[in-house]
Structure formats: structure tokens, C-alpha cells
């Protein structure tokens, strides 16, 4: 697969994930503001456009990463993406803890 084909797959996955998010918001407008902690990146994200893979809910941004990884043959399961995202998730958790400490100290 050449670079152009890879870029096309990435663009297609971004478009699909964005449409999923828009569809969720159209079906349930509150989903845009309902938040959850993504089990992949660890960030607080909108429920709109999120997907559950093998019992693991991931945000719309991570859906793009997962689906792109699947399409490019870079990952074979959501667990592969979770392993690759461990550092990012840890960083998000550390930011949350620091922010929580700041809010409780003021």
C-alpha cells in the first residue's frame, strides 16, 4: 500500500467517525454533552461518536485511530490500540490529578 492509499484510508476513517458523531447527536442531542472517560486515551470525552469494542468504550478520536489501525493492518484488536495508548492515558490521568489538586487547594 502506498502513501496516497494510506492517506485516503485515514481521510475516509475521519469522515466516517465524524458522521457517526453527527448521527449520535442528531439521534440524541444530549449525547454531545454527556461525558465519559475514554478507556483508551484516558481523557474526558463526549459520548457522541463513541464506540464499544469488546466491552471497551472509546471516544470518537480513538475510534478514528482504531478503525485506521484496523484498515491499515497496524492493529488487530482494540487491545493492541490500548497497549499503544498507555503513555497517553497515563499523561491524561496525571493532568486530571494535578487539576483536581489545584481545585481542592483553592
DSSP file (Angstrom, degrees, kcal/mol; ACC not computed):
  #  RESIDUE AA STRUCTURE BP1 BP2  ACC     N-H-->O    O-->H-N    N-H-->O    O-->H-N    TCO  KAPPA ALPHA  PHI   PSI    X-CA   Y-CA   Z-CA
    1    1 A X              0   0    0      0, 0.0     2,-0.1     0, 0.0    71,-0.0   0.000 360.0 360.0 360.0 130.3    0.0    0.0    0.0
    2    2 A X     >  -     0   0    0      1,-0.1     4,-2.1     4,-0.0     5,-0.2  -0.347 360.0-100.0 -88.9 173.4    1.4    3.4   -1.0
    3    3 A X  H  > S+     0   0    0      1,-0.2     4,-2.7     2,-0.2     5,-0.2   0.867 120.9  54.8 -61.1 -40.2    1.3    6.6    1.0
    4    4 A X  H  > S+     0   0    0      1,-0.2     4,-2.1     2,-0.2    -1,-0.2   0.906 108.6  48.5 -61.8 -41.9   -1.6    8.0   -1.1
    5    5 A X  H  > S+     0   0    0      2,-0.2     4,-2.2     1,-0.2    -1,-0.2   0.899 111.5  50.4 -64.8 -40.7   -3.7    4.9   -0.3
    6    6 A X  H  X S+     0   0    0     -4,-2.1     4,-2.4     1,-0.2    -2,-0.2   0.926 110.4  49.1 -62.7 -44.7   -2.9    5.2    3.4
    7    7 A X  H  X S+     0   0    0     -4,-2.7     4,-2.6     1,-0.2    -1,-0.2   0.879 109.5  52.8 -63.1 -37.5   -3.8    8.9    3.4
    8    8 A X  H  X S+     0   0    0     -4,-2.1     4,-2.7     2,-0.2    -1,-0.2   0.913 109.0  49.4 -63.5 -42.8   -7.1    8.1    1.7
    9    9 A X  H  X S+     0   0    0     -4,-2.2     4,-2.6     2,-0.2    -2,-0.2   0.925 111.3  49.4 -61.6 -44.7   -7.9    5.5    4.3
   10   10 A X  H  X S+     0   0    0     -4,-2.4     4,-2.3     2,-0.2    -2,-0.2   0.935 112.6  47.0 -61.1 -46.8   -7.1    7.9    7.1
   11   11 A X  H  X S+     0   0    0     -4,-2.6     4,-2.2     1,-0.2    -1,-0.2   0.908 112.5  50.3 -61.2 -42.7   -9.3   10.6    5.5
   12   12 A X  H  X S+     0   0    0     -4,-2.7     4,-2.5     1,-0.2    -2,-0.2   0.911 110.7  48.7 -62.1 -43.4  -12.1    8.1    5.0
   13   13 A X  H  X S+     0   0    0     -4,-2.6     4,-2.6     2,-0.2     5,-0.2   0.879 110.1  51.7 -66.4 -37.9  -12.0    6.9    8.6
   14   14 A X  H  X S+     0   0    0     -4,-2.3     4,-2.3    -5,-0.2    -1,-0.2   0.916 111.6  47.4 -62.8 -42.4  -12.0   10.5    9.8
   15   15 A X  H  X S+     0   0    0     -4,-2.2     4,-2.3     2,-0.2    -2,-0.2   0.909 112.7  48.5 -65.8 -42.6  -15.1   11.2    7.7
   16   16 A X  H  X S+     0   0    0     -4,-2.5     4,-2.2     2,-0.2    -2,-0.2   0.935 113.0  47.3 -63.4 -46.6  -16.9    8.0    8.9
   17   17 A X  H  X S+     0   0    0     -4,-2.6     4,-2.1     1,-0.2    -2,-0.2   0.891 111.6  50.7 -64.0 -39.7  -16.1    8.8   12.6
   18   18 A X  H  X S+     0   0    0     -4,-2.3     4,-2.5    -5,-0.2    -1,-0.2   0.905 110.1  50.0 -64.4 -40.4  -17.3   12.4   12.2
   19   19 A X  H  X S+     0   0    0     -4,-2.3     4,-2.8     2,-0.2    -2,-0.2   0.883 108.1  53.4 -65.2 -37.3  -20.5   11.2   10.6
   20   20 A X  H  X S+     0   0    0     -4,-2.2     4,-2.4     2,-0.2    29,-0.4   0.918 109.8  48.6 -60.6 -42.9  -21.0    8.7   13.5
   21   21 A X  H  X S+     0   0    0     -4,-2.1     4,-2.2    27,-0.2    -2,-0.2   0.930 112.9  46.9 -62.8 -46.4  -20.7   11.6   15.9
   22   22 A X  H  X S+     0   0    0     -4,-2.5     4,-2.4     1,-0.2    -2,-0.2   0.893 111.4  51.6 -63.6 -40.6  -23.1   13.7   14.0
   23   23 A X  H  X S+     0   0    0     -4,-2.8     4,-2.5     2,-0.2    -1,-0.2   0.911 109.4  50.0 -62.1 -43.1  -25.6   10.8   13.8
   24   24 A X  H  X S+     0   0    0     -4,-2.4     4,-2.8     1,-0.2     7,-0.3   0.909 111.6  48.3 -61.8 -42.1  -25.4   10.3   17.5
   25   25 A X  H  < S+     0   0    0     -4,-2.2    -2,-0.2     2,-0.2    -1,-0.2   0.890 111.8  49.4 -66.6 -39.0  -26.0   14.0   18.2
   26   26 A X  H  < S+     0   0    0     -4,-2.4     3,-0.4     1,-0.2    -2,-0.2   0.911 115.8  43.3 -64.8 -41.4  -29.0   14.0   15.8
   27   27 A X  H  < S+     0   0    0     -4,-2.5     2,-0.3     1,-0.3    -2,-0.2   0.874 137.2  10.5 -71.6 -38.0  -30.5   10.9   17.4
   28   28 A X    ><  -     0   0    0     -4,-2.8     3,-2.3    -5,-0.2     4,-0.4  -0.756  65.4-168.4-144.7  91.2  -29.8   12.2   21.0
   29   29 A X  G >  S+     0   0    0     -3,-0.4     3,-1.2     1,-0.3     4,-0.3   0.789  87.0  63.2 -53.8 -30.7  -28.7   15.8   21.2
   30   30 A X  G >> S+     0   0    0      1,-0.2     3,-1.7     2,-0.2     4,-1.2   0.747  83.6  77.7 -66.2 -22.1  -27.7   15.4   24.8
   31   31 A X  G <4 S+     0   0    0     -3,-2.3    17,-1.5    -7,-0.3    16,-0.8   0.773  83.8  64.3 -61.3 -24.4  -25.0   12.9   23.8
   32   32 A X  G <4 S+     0   0    0     -3,-1.2    -1,-0.3    -4,-0.4    -2,-0.2   0.812 112.3  34.1 -66.0 -28.3  -22.8   15.8   22.7
   33   33 A X  T <4 S+     0   0    0     -3,-1.7     2,-0.6    -4,-0.3    -2,-0.2   0.500  92.6 100.6-107.7  -7.6  -22.6   17.0   26.3
   34   34 A X     <  -     0   0    0     -4,-1.2    13,-2.9     1,-0.0    14,-0.3  -0.712  62.9-158.0 -79.2 123.2  -22.7   13.6   28.1
   35   35 A X  E     +A   46   0A   0     -2,-0.6     2,-0.3    11,-0.2    11,-0.2  -0.706  19.3 170.9-108.5 154.5  -19.1   12.9   29.1
   36   36 A X  E     -A   45   0A   0      9,-2.3     9,-3.1    -2,-0.3     2,-0.7  -0.965  40.1-101.2-150.1 162.7  -17.2    9.8   29.9
   37   37 A X  E     -A   44   0A   0     -2,-0.3     7,-0.2     7,-0.2     2,-0.1  -0.811  40.1-126.6 -91.0 116.1  -13.6    8.8   30.5
   38   38 A X     >  -     0   0    0      5,-2.8     4,-1.4    -2,-0.7    20,-0.2  -0.406   8.3-145.7 -62.0 129.4  -12.3    7.1   27.3
   39   39 A X  T  4 S+     0   0    0     18,-2.1    -1,-0.2     2,-0.1    19,-0.2   0.551  95.3  45.9 -74.9  -6.6  -10.8    3.7   28.3
   40   40 A X  T  4 S+     0   0    0     17,-0.3    49,-0.3     3,-0.1    -1,-0.1   0.876 126.7  18.4 -99.6 -59.7   -8.2    4.2   25.6
   41   41 A X  T  4 S-     0   0    0      2,-0.1    51,-0.3    47,-0.1    -2,-0.1   0.659  92.1-131.8 -90.8 -16.3   -6.8    7.7   25.8
   42   42 A X     <  +     0   0    0     -4,-1.4     2,-0.2     1,-0.3    -3,-0.1   0.502  61.5 130.7  81.8   2.8   -8.0    8.4   29.4
   43   43 A X        -     0   0    0     -6,-0.1    -5,-2.8     1,-0.1     2,-0.7  -0.550  68.2-106.8 -91.4 156.7   -9.5   11.7   28.5
   44   44 A X  E     +A   37   0A   0     -7,-0.2     2,-0.3    -2,-0.2    -7,-0.2  -0.730  55.5 170.0 -79.5 116.3  -12.9   13.0   29.4
   45   45 A X  E     -A   36   0A   0     -9,-3.1    -9,-2.3    -2,-0.7     2,-0.1  -0.841  37.6 -88.3-132.2 164.1  -14.8   13.0   26.1
   46   46 A X  E     -A   35   0A   0     -2,-0.3    14,-0.4   -11,-0.2   -11,-0.2  -0.438  26.9-135.3 -70.1 141.6  -18.2   13.3   24.6
   47   47 A X  S >  S+     0   0    0    -13,-2.9     3,-2.1   -16,-0.8   -15,-0.2   0.781  78.2 103.7 -67.1 -27.3  -20.4   10.2   24.4
   48   48 A X  T 3  S+     0   0    0    -17,-1.5    12,-0.4   -14,-0.3   -27,-0.2  -0.373  92.5   7.8 -60.9 126.4  -21.4   11.2   20.8
   49   49 A X  T 3  S+     0   0    0    -29,-0.4    -1,-0.3     1,-0.3   -28,-0.2   0.443  95.0 136.8  83.2  -0.4  -19.5    9.1   18.3
   50   50 A X    <   -     0   0    0     -3,-2.1     2,-0.3   -30,-0.1    -1,-0.3  -0.407  36.6-157.3 -76.4 159.2  -18.0    6.8   20.9
   51   51 A X  E     -B   58   0B   0      7,-2.1     7,-2.9     8,-0.1     2,-0.6  -0.979  13.8-133.9-137.4 147.4  -18.0    3.1   20.2
   52   52 A X  E     -B   57   0B   0     -2,-0.3     2,-0.5     5,-0.2     5,-0.2  -0.921  21.9-175.1-103.8 118.4  -17.7    0.0   22.4
   53   53 A X  E >  S-B   56   0B   0      3,-2.7     3,-2.4    -2,-0.6    -2,-0.0  -0.964  74.4 -22.2-110.9 121.0  -15.2   -2.6   21.1
   54   54 A X  T 3  S-     0   0    0     -2,-0.5    -1,-0.2     1,-0.3     3,-0.1   0.861 130.2 -47.6  47.8  42.7  -15.2   -5.9   23.1
   55   55 A X  T 3  S+     0   0    0      1,-0.2     2,-0.6    -3,-0.1    -1,-0.3   0.539 115.8 117.0  80.1   6.8  -16.7   -4.1   26.1
   56   56 A X  E <   -B   53   0B   0     -3,-2.4    -3,-2.7   -18,-0.0     2,-0.5  -0.934  55.5-147.8-113.7 115.7  -14.3   -1.2   25.9
   57   57 A X  E     -B   52   0B   0     -2,-0.6   -18,-2.1    -5,-0.2     2,-0.3  -0.702  19.9-176.7 -86.1 127.6  -15.8    2.2   25.3
   58   58 A X  E     -B   51   0B   0     -7,-2.9    -7,-2.1    -2,-0.5   -20,-0.1  -0.928  24.5-111.3-123.6 149.7  -13.6    4.5   23.3
   59   59 A X     >  -     0   0    0     -2,-0.3     4,-2.0    -9,-0.2     5,-0.1  -0.148  36.7 -99.1 -72.0 170.2  -14.1    8.2   22.3
   60   60 A X  H  > S+     0   0    0    -14,-0.4     4,-1.8   -12,-0.4     5,-0.1   0.859 123.2  54.5 -60.7 -37.6  -14.6    9.3   18.7
   61   61 A X  H  > S+     0   0    0      1,-0.2     4,-1.7     2,-0.2    -1,-0.2   0.913 110.6  45.6 -63.2 -41.4  -11.0   10.3   18.4
   62   62 A X  H  > S+     0   0    0      2,-0.2     4,-3.1     1,-0.2    -1,-0.2   0.782 105.1  61.7 -73.7 -26.1   -9.8    6.9   19.4
   63   63 A X  H  X S+     0   0    0     -4,-2.0     4,-3.1     2,-0.2     5,-0.3   0.920 103.8  50.4 -60.6 -42.8  -12.4    5.3   17.0
   64   64 A X  H  X S+     0   0    0     -4,-1.8     4,-2.4     1,-0.2     5,-0.3   0.942 112.5  46.1 -59.7 -47.0  -10.6    7.1   14.2
   65   65 A X  H  X S+     0   0    0     -4,-1.7     4,-2.5     2,-0.2    -2,-0.2   0.923 115.5  46.5 -61.3 -44.6   -7.3    5.6   15.5
   66   66 A X  H  X S+     0   0    0     -4,-3.1     4,-2.8     2,-0.2    -2,-0.2   0.956 115.2  43.9 -63.8 -51.7   -8.8    2.1   15.9
   67   67 A X  H  X S+     0   0    0     -4,-3.1     4,-2.5     1,-0.2    -1,-0.2   0.869 115.1  49.1 -66.1 -36.5  -10.5    2.0   12.6
   68   68 A X  H  X S+     0   0    0     -4,-2.4     4,-2.4    -5,-0.3     6,-0.3   0.929 111.9  49.6 -65.3 -44.6   -7.5    3.4   10.8
   69   69 A X  H  X>S+     0   0    0     -4,-2.5     5,-2.1    -5,-0.3     6,-1.4   0.896 112.4  47.5 -60.6 -41.5   -5.3    0.9   12.5
   70   70 A X  H ><5S+     0   0    0     -4,-2.8     3,-0.9     3,-0.2    -1,-0.2   0.945 113.4  47.7 -63.3 -47.7   -7.6   -2.0   11.5
   71   71 A X  H 3<5S+     0   0    0     -4,-2.5    -2,-0.2     1,-0.3    -1,-0.2   0.841 114.7  45.1 -64.7 -34.5   -7.8   -0.8    7.9
   72   72 A X  H 3<5S-     0   0    0     -4,-2.4    -1,-0.3    -5,-0.2    -2,-0.2   0.487 111.2-119.5 -87.9  -3.1   -4.0   -0.4    7.6
   73   73 A X  T <<5S+     0   0    0     -3,-0.9    -3,-0.2    -4,-0.5    -4,-0.1   0.721  79.2 123.6  73.4  20.0   -3.3   -3.7    9.3
   74   74 A X  S   <S+     0   0    0     -5,-2.1     2,-0.3    -6,-0.3    -4,-0.2   0.775  76.3  23.5 -83.7 -28.3   -1.4   -2.0   12.1
   75   75 A X        -     0   0    0     -6,-1.4    -2,-0.2    -9,-0.2    -1,-0.2  -0.959  55.1-165.2-134.5 154.4   -3.6   -3.4   14.8
   76   76 A X  S    S+     0   0    0     -2,-0.3     2,-0.3     1,-0.2    -1,-0.1   0.549  75.2  18.3-115.1 -12.8   -5.7   -6.5   15.0
   77   77 A X  S >> S-     0   0    0      1,-0.1     4,-1.1   -24,-0.0     3,-0.9  -0.969  78.5-105.7-150.9 164.8   -7.8   -5.8   18.1
   78   78 A X  H 3> S+     0   0    0     -2,-0.3     4,-2.4     1,-0.3     5,-0.1   0.814 117.4  65.2 -62.4 -29.0   -8.8   -2.9   20.4
   79   79 A X  H 3> S+     0   0    0      1,-0.2     4,-2.2     2,-0.2    -1,-0.3   0.840  95.5  57.3 -63.9 -32.0   -6.3   -4.3   23.0
   80   80 A X  H <> S+     0   0    0     -3,-0.9     4,-1.9     2,-0.2    -1,-0.2   0.921 108.7  45.7 -61.7 -43.3   -3.5   -3.5   20.5
   81   81 A X  H  X S+     0   0    0     -4,-1.1     4,-1.6     2,-0.2    -2,-0.2   0.911 109.4  55.1 -66.9 -41.3   -4.6    0.1   20.5
   82   82 A X  H  < S+     0   0    0     -4,-2.4     4,-0.4     1,-0.2     3,-0.3   0.919 108.4  48.7 -57.1 -44.4   -4.9    0.2   24.3
   83   83 A X  H >< S+     0   0    0     -4,-2.2     3,-1.0     1,-0.2     4,-0.3   0.909 111.8  49.1 -61.9 -42.0   -1.3   -1.0   24.7
   84   84 A X  H 3< S+     0   0    0     -4,-1.9     3,-0.2     1,-0.2    -1,-0.2   0.726 112.9  48.4 -70.2 -21.1   -0.1    1.6   22.2
   85   85 A X  T 3X S+     0   0    0     -4,-1.6     4,-2.6    -3,-0.3    -1,-0.2   0.365  77.1 105.0-100.5   4.1   -2.0    4.4   24.1
   86   86 A X  H <> S+     0   0    0     -3,-1.0     4,-2.4    -4,-0.4     5,-0.2   0.889  81.4  48.7 -55.0 -44.1   -0.9    3.5   27.6
   87   87 A X  H  > S+     0   0    0     -4,-0.3     4,-2.3    -3,-0.2    -1,-0.2   0.918 112.1  48.3 -64.0 -43.2    1.5    6.5   27.8
   88   88 A X  H  > S+     0   0    0     -4,-0.2     4,-2.1     1,-0.2    -1,-0.2   0.901 111.8  50.0 -63.3 -41.0   -1.1    9.0   26.6
   89   89 A X  H  X S+     0   0    0     -4,-2.6     4,-2.3   -49,-0.3    -2,-0.2   0.912 109.8  50.7 -64.6 -42.3   -3.7    7.6   29.0
   90   90 A X  H  X S+     0   0    0     -4,-2.4     4,-2.3    -5,-0.2    -2,-0.2   0.906 109.3  51.3 -62.0 -42.2   -1.2    7.9   31.9
   91   91 A X  H  X S+     0   0    0     -4,-2.3     4,-2.3     1,-0.2    -1,-0.2   0.908 109.8  49.9 -60.7 -42.5   -0.5   11.6   30.9
   92   92 A X  H  X S+     0   0    0     -4,-2.1     4,-2.1   -51,-0.3    -2,-0.2   0.900 110.5  49.7 -64.1 -41.1   -4.2   12.3   30.9
   93   93 A X  H  X S+     0   0    0     -4,-2.3     4,-2.4     2,-0.2    -1,-0.2   0.892 110.1  50.6 -65.3 -39.6   -4.6   10.8   34.3
   94   94 A X  H  X S+     0   0    0     -4,-2.3     4,-2.5     2,-0.2    -2,-0.2   0.908 109.7  50.4 -64.6 -42.0   -1.7   12.8   35.7
   95   95 A X  H  X S+     0   0    0     -4,-2.3     4,-2.6     1,-0.2    -2,-0.2   0.909 110.6  50.4 -60.8 -41.9   -3.2   16.0   34.3
   96   96 A X  H  X S+     0   0    0     -4,-2.1     4,-2.6     2,-0.2    -2,-0.2   0.925 110.9  48.3 -62.7 -45.2   -6.6   15.1   35.9
   97   97 A X  H  X S+     0   0    0     -4,-2.4     4,-2.3     2,-0.2    -2,-0.2   0.922 112.8  48.0 -62.6 -45.1   -4.9   14.5   39.3
   98   98 A X  H  X S+     0   0    0     -4,-2.5     4,-2.2     2,-0.2    -1,-0.2   0.919 113.2  47.8 -62.0 -44.0   -3.0   17.8   39.1
   99   99 A X  H  X S+     0   0    0     -4,-2.6     4,-2.4     1,-0.2    -2,-0.2   0.900 110.9  51.6 -64.4 -40.8   -6.1   19.7   38.1
  100  100 A X  H  X S+     0   0    0     -4,-2.6     4,-2.1     2,-0.2    -1,-0.2   0.899 109.7  49.7 -62.1 -41.9   -8.1   18.1   40.9
  101  101 A X  H  X S+     0   0    0     -4,-2.3     4,-1.5     2,-0.2    -2,-0.2   0.909 110.5  50.2 -63.8 -42.7   -5.4   19.1   43.5
  102  102 A X  H  X S+     0   0    0     -4,-2.2     4,-0.7     1,-0.2     3,-0.3   0.926 111.5  48.1 -61.8 -45.1   -5.4   22.7   42.2
  103  103 A X  H  < S+     0   0    0     -4,-2.4     3,-0.4     1,-0.2    -1,-0.2   0.865 113.5  46.9 -65.5 -36.2   -9.2   22.9   42.5
  104  104 A X  H  < S+     0   0    0     -4,-2.1    -1,-0.2     1,-0.2    -2,-0.2   0.699 109.5  54.1 -80.1 -19.0   -9.2   21.4   46.0
  105  105 A X  H  <        0   0    0     -4,-1.5    -1,-0.2    -3,-0.3    -2,-0.2   0.548 360.0 360.0 -89.7  -8.7   -6.4   23.7   47.2
  106  106 A X     <        0   0    0     -4,-0.7    -1,-0.2    -3,-0.4    -2,-0.2   0.428 360.0 360.0 -99.6 360.0   -8.2   26.9   46.2
